Amino acid sequence: MADKKWTLKSIAAHLGVSNATVSNAFNRPDQLSKAKREEILAACHELGYFGPNKAARSLRKGTFNIVALVLPDSVEYMVSDPVASSFMRGVAKVLEPQGINLLLFSGNAESVNDIVDFVDGFICYGRPRNTKLITHLEALSKHVVTVDFELDNKASVNINNHEAAYTVAKQAFTGFETTSDDIEVAILGLRLLDTELICRVYDHHLPELNTSIAHQRLAGFREAINELGVVIADDKTWNIPESSERYARIAAKEALNTSPRPNVLLCMSDLIALAAAREAQAQGINIPEELKIVGFDGIDEAALFQPAITTIHQNSENKGQKAAELFINKEKQQVMLPFNLKLGQSV
């Protein structure tokens, strides 16, 4: 009998009770005596019936207690990223006590159409790799909260990436007592271009719109460089397709073998900065005496590294909590969260 596909109606008929009695046993226990409820639940369990169809009920109600978390890249890549994991922890901390579940959705997907009818709305963490998803999200009537980018008439959570990048770059230059002519800068950028290649970035490669956090950070780095009167060579900015040791180490090795060799590396993530620091140490380059390195994000590993990486700390867990609160409260405000300069010994 356990293999039979039971419905509320068929299970009620089999037990010789009304549909309402079975429904109450699962959903309204106060309507039955304790003994009667336990008797019905035990019988249903033995027969392999575990309650009324929640999907059908959700369709009737129009609510599902599910929020789709749209990630900027593949789920496999994002769950391994410490910044993204911290953000997701913050979202779950707010939603789970409310009985709301998270559905992780890849930013590489072609469309949200497969899930839009079965979720209550979307929290979008970063601009999806497939930009067509942005058009879909803009057109949705369901509630949408964006993080690290903005859509018209949608709630959003951000930090000022331009200002933060400017702040940490300025810190990288404070240790120089000589003139700007002695400063050789290289930038290890993260997804400045829509390519899977590790490559140098020239201005004509960059999109005109300063829409991504990578381009905002690049603008902040450049502002600090220009303010100091330093000239960065056209071929001293790299595109790294993902924030990982493997890719960043390749770019760092190439950067550190250029002539003249950089003595300042401005990195768009802590993972990139850590990879660059390991490569420098492997080449016998002393940090910070011969090479100053700064990162971005403020992950624990950057603080534990020797020497500790000077970086921008953004509270990714708090960012996730705020995004979830905006979603639950159906707000449309644009929230700008603070950041902190976290000093290490790498400059």
C-alpha positions in Angstrom: 0.0 0.0 0.0 3.0 2.3 0.6 3.6 2.6 -3.2 0.1 3.9 -3.9 -0.2 7.6 -4.8 -2.5 8.8 -2.1 -4.6 12.0 -2.3 -6.4 13.7 0.6 -9.7 12.4 -0.8 -8.5 8.8 -1.3 -6.8 8.6 2.1 -9.9 9.9 3.9 -12.0 7.3 2.1 -9.6 4.5 3.0 -9.6 5.5 6.7 -13.4 6.1 6.7 -13.2 9.7 7.8 -14.0 13.0 6.2 -11.5 15.0 4.1 -11.6 17.8 6.7 -10.6 15.4 9.4 -7.5 14.3 7.6 -6.7 17.9 6.6 -7.1 19.0 10.3 -4.8 16.3 11.5 -2.0 17.8 9.4 -2.8 21.5 9.4 -5.2 22.3 12.3 -4.4 20.0 15.2 -6.6 22.1 17.6 -9.7 20.8 15.8 -9.1 17.2 16.8 -8.5 15.4 20.1 -4.9 14.4 20.6 -5.7 10.7 20.4 -7.7 11.0 17.2 -5.0 13.1 15.5 -2.2 10.7 16.5 -4.3 7.8 15.2 -4.8 9.4 11.8 -1.2 10.5 11.5 0.1 7.0 12.4 -2.2 5.4 9.8 -1.2 7.9 7.1 2.5 7.4 7.9 2.1 3.6 7.6 0.4 4.0 4.2 3.0 6.4 2.9 0.9 9.6 2.9 2.6 12.6 4.4 0.0 15.4 4.1 -2.0 17.4 1.6 -0.2 18.6 -1.5 1.6 21.8 -0.4 2.4 22.8 -4.0 -1.3 22.8 -4.9 -2.2 24.7 -1.8 0.6 27.3 -2.5 -0.7 27.8 -6.0 -4.2 28.5 -4.6 -2.8 30.9 -2.0 -0.3 32.5 -4.4 2.5 32.3 -1.8 5.2 29.6 -1.6 7.6 30.6 1.3 10.4 30.3 -1.2 12.8 33.0 -2.2 15.1 32.6 -5.2 18.6 33.8 -4.6 20.0 34.6 -8.0 23.8 34.3 -7.9 26.1 36.1 -10.3 27.7 32.9 -11.5 27.3 29.2 -11.2 26.1 27.7 -7.9 29.2 25.5 -7.8 31.6 28.5 -8.0 29.6 30.8 -5.7 29.2 28.3 -2.7 33.0 28.0 -2.6 33.6 31.8 -2.4 33.9 32.9 1.2 32.3 36.3 0.6 29.3 34.8 -1.2 29.0 32.2 1.5 28.9 34.9 4.2 26.3 36.8 2.3 24.1 33.6 2.0 24.5 32.9 5.7 23.1 36.4 6.4 20.1 35.9 4.1 19.3 32.5 5.7 19.6 33.9 9.2 16.7 36.2 8.5 14.5 34.0 6.3 14.7 30.7 8.0 13.1 31.8 11.3 10.2 33.1 9.2 9.8 29.6 7.6 11.0 30.9 4.2 13.3 28.6 2.2 16.1 29.7 -0.2 16.4 28.4 -3.7 19.9 29.0 -5.2 19.7 30.0 -8.8 22.6 30.2 -11.2 23.5 33.5 -12.9 24.4 31.5 -16.0 20.8 30.4 -16.5 19.0 31.5 -19.7 15.8 32.6 -18.0 14.0 32.8 -14.6 10.9 31.4 -16.3 11.4 27.9 -15.0 11.0 29.1 -11.4 9.1 32.4 -11.4 5.7 30.7 -10.8 6.9 28.8 -7.8 8.7 31.5 -5.7 7.6 34.6 -3.9 10.3 36.8 -5.3 14.0 37.2 -5.9 17.1 38.4 -4.1 19.8 39.0 -6.7 23.4 38.9 -5.4 25.5 40.7 -7.9 24.9 41.3 -11.6 24.3 37.8 -13.2 26.8 36.6 -15.7 24.0 36.2 -18.2 22.8 39.8 -18.6 19.5 38.7 -20.1 18.4 37.8 -16.5 18.6 41.5 -15.6 16.0 42.3 -18.2 13.8 39.5 -16.9 14.1 40.7 -13.3 13.3 44.3 -14.3 10.0 43.2 -15.8 8.8 41.0 -12.9 5.8 42.1 -10.9 7.1 39.9 -8.0 9.3 41.6 -5.3 13.0 41.8 -6.2 15.9 43.0 -4.1 19.3 43.6 -5.8 22.7 43.5 -4.1 25.9 45.2 -5.5 23.9 46.7 -8.3 20.6 48.6 -8.9 17.5 48.2 -10.9 14.8 50.9 -11.4 12.0 50.8 -8.8 13.7 47.8 -7.0 15.1 47.7 -3.5 18.9 47.4 -3.3 21.8 47.0 -0.9 25.3 48.3 -1.8 28.5 49.8 -0.4 30.3 52.7 -2.1 32.8 50.5 -4.1 34.4 53.6 -5.7 35.1 55.3 -2.4 36.2 52.1 -0.8 38.7 51.3 -3.6 40.0 54.9 -3.5 40.5 54.6 0.3 42.5 51.3 0.2 44.6 52.5 -2.7 45.5 55.7 -0.9 46.6 53.5 2.0 48.9 51.5 -0.3 50.8 54.7 -1.2 51.2 56.0 2.3 54.4 54.0 2.9 56.4 55.8 0.2 58.7 58.6 1.3 60.1 59.1 -2.2 58.6 60.8 -5.2 55.8 59.4 -7.3 58.4 58.5 -10.0 59.5 55.6 -7.8 56.0 54.1 -7.6 55.2 51.3 -10.1 51.6 50.2 -9.9 49.7 47.2 -11.3 46.0 46.4 -10.9 44.8 42.8 -10.6 41.1 43.3 -11.6 38.2 40.9 -11.2 35.9 40.5 -14.2 36.6 43.8 -15.8 35.9 42.1 -19.1 33.2 39.6 -20.1 35.7 36.8 -20.9 37.1 33.7 -19.3 40.6 34.8 -20.2 43.3 36.1 -18.0 44.5 39.0 -19.9 45.7 42.6 -19.9 43.0 45.3 -20.0 43.3 48.4 -22.1 40.9 51.3 -21.9 39.3 50.6 -25.3 38.3 47.1 -24.0 36.2 48.6 -21.1 32.5 49.1 -21.5 31.3 52.7 -21.5 28.8 52.2 -18.7 30.3 52.1 -15.2 27.8 49.5 -14.0 29.6 46.7 -12.3 31.4 46.8 -8.9 34.6 45.9 -10.7 34.5 49.0 -12.8 33.6 51.1 -9.8 36.6 49.7 -7.9 38.8 50.4 -10.9 37.6 54.0 -11.0 38.4 54.3 -7.3 41.9 52.9 -7.8 42.5 55.2 -10.7 41.4 58.3 -8.8 43.9 57.6 -6.0 46.6 56.9 -8.6 45.9 60.1 -10.5 45.7 62.2 -7.3 49.2 61.1 -6.4 50.5 62.1 -9.8 51.5 58.5 -10.6 51.3 57.3 -14.2 50.2 53.6 -14.5 51.3 52.0 -17.7 48.6 51.0 -20.2 49.6 47.3 -19.9 49.6 47.1 -16.1 45.9 46.2 -15.5 44.8 42.6 -15.6 41.5 40.9 -16.0 41.0 37.8 -13.8 37.8 35.9 -14.7 37.1 34.6 -11.1 38.3 35.2 -7.6 40.4 32.1 -7.1 43.9 31.1 -6.2 44.5 29.4 -9.5 43.6 32.3 -11.8 45.0 35.0 -9.6 48.3 33.3 -9.2 48.8 33.2 -13.0 48.0 36.9 -13.3 50.2 37.8 -10.4 53.1 35.8 -11.8 52.8 37.7 -15.1 52.5 41.1 -13.4 55.6 40.5 -11.1 57.7 39.5 -14.1 57.1 42.7 -16.1 59.7 45.4 -16.3 59.8 47.6 -14.4 58.5 45.3 -11.7 55.5 46.7 -9.8 56.1 47.7 -6.2 52.3 48.2 -5.5 49.6 45.7 -6.4 46.0 46.9 -6.1 43.8 43.8 -6.0 40.0 43.7 -6.3 39.5 40.9 -3.8 41.3 39.4 -0.8 41.6 36.0 -2.6 43.4 37.7 -5.4 45.6 39.6 -3.0 46.5 36.4 -1.1 47.4 34.6 -4.3 49.6 37.6 -5.3 51.3 37.6 -1.9 52.0 33.9 -2.1 53.5 34.3 -5.6 55.6 37.2 -4.4 57.0 35.2 -1.5 57.7 32.3 -3.8 59.8 34.7 -6.0 61.7 35.9 -2.9 60.0 39.4 -3.0 59.7 40.9 0.4 56.3 42.3 1.5 55.9 45.2 2.2 59.5 46.3 1.7 59.7 45.5 -2.0 56.0 45.1 -2.8 52.9 46.6 -1.2 49.7 44.7 -1.6 46.1 45.6 -0.8 42.9 43.6 -1.1 39.2 44.0 -0.9 36.4 42.3 1.2 37.9 41.6 4.6 37.8 37.8 4.7 39.3 36.0 7.7 42.1 34.4 5.7 43.5 37.9 4.8 43.8 38.8 8.4 45.5 35.5 9.3 48.0 35.6 6.5 51.6 36.7 7.3 51.9 39.5 6.6 48.2 40.3 7.2 46.6 42.0 4.1 45.5 45.6 4.3 42.0 45.5 2.9 38.5 47.0 2.8 36.2 45.1 5.1 32.6 44.9 4.1 30.2 42.9 6.3 28.8 40.5 3.8 26.7 38.7 6.3 25.1 41.9 7.4 24.6 42.7 3.7 22.7 39.5 3.3 20.6 40.2 6.4 19.7 43.6 5.2 18.7 42.3 1.7 16.4 39.7 3.4 14.8 42.3 5.6 14.1 44.5 2.6 12.5 41.5 0.9 10.3 40.5 3.9 9.1 44.1 4.5 8.5 44.6 0.7 10.5 47.8 0.8 11.9 49.5 -2.3 14.6 51.7 -0.7 18.2 51.8 -1.8 20.4 51.1 1.2 24.1 52.0 1.3 26.0 50.1 4.0 29.3 51.3 5.6 32.7 49.8 5.0 36.0 49.9 7.0 39.6 50.1 6.1 41.3 47.2 7.8 45.0 47.7 8.3 47.5 44.9 8.0 51.2 44.7 7.4 51.2 44.3 3.6 51.7 48.1 3.0 
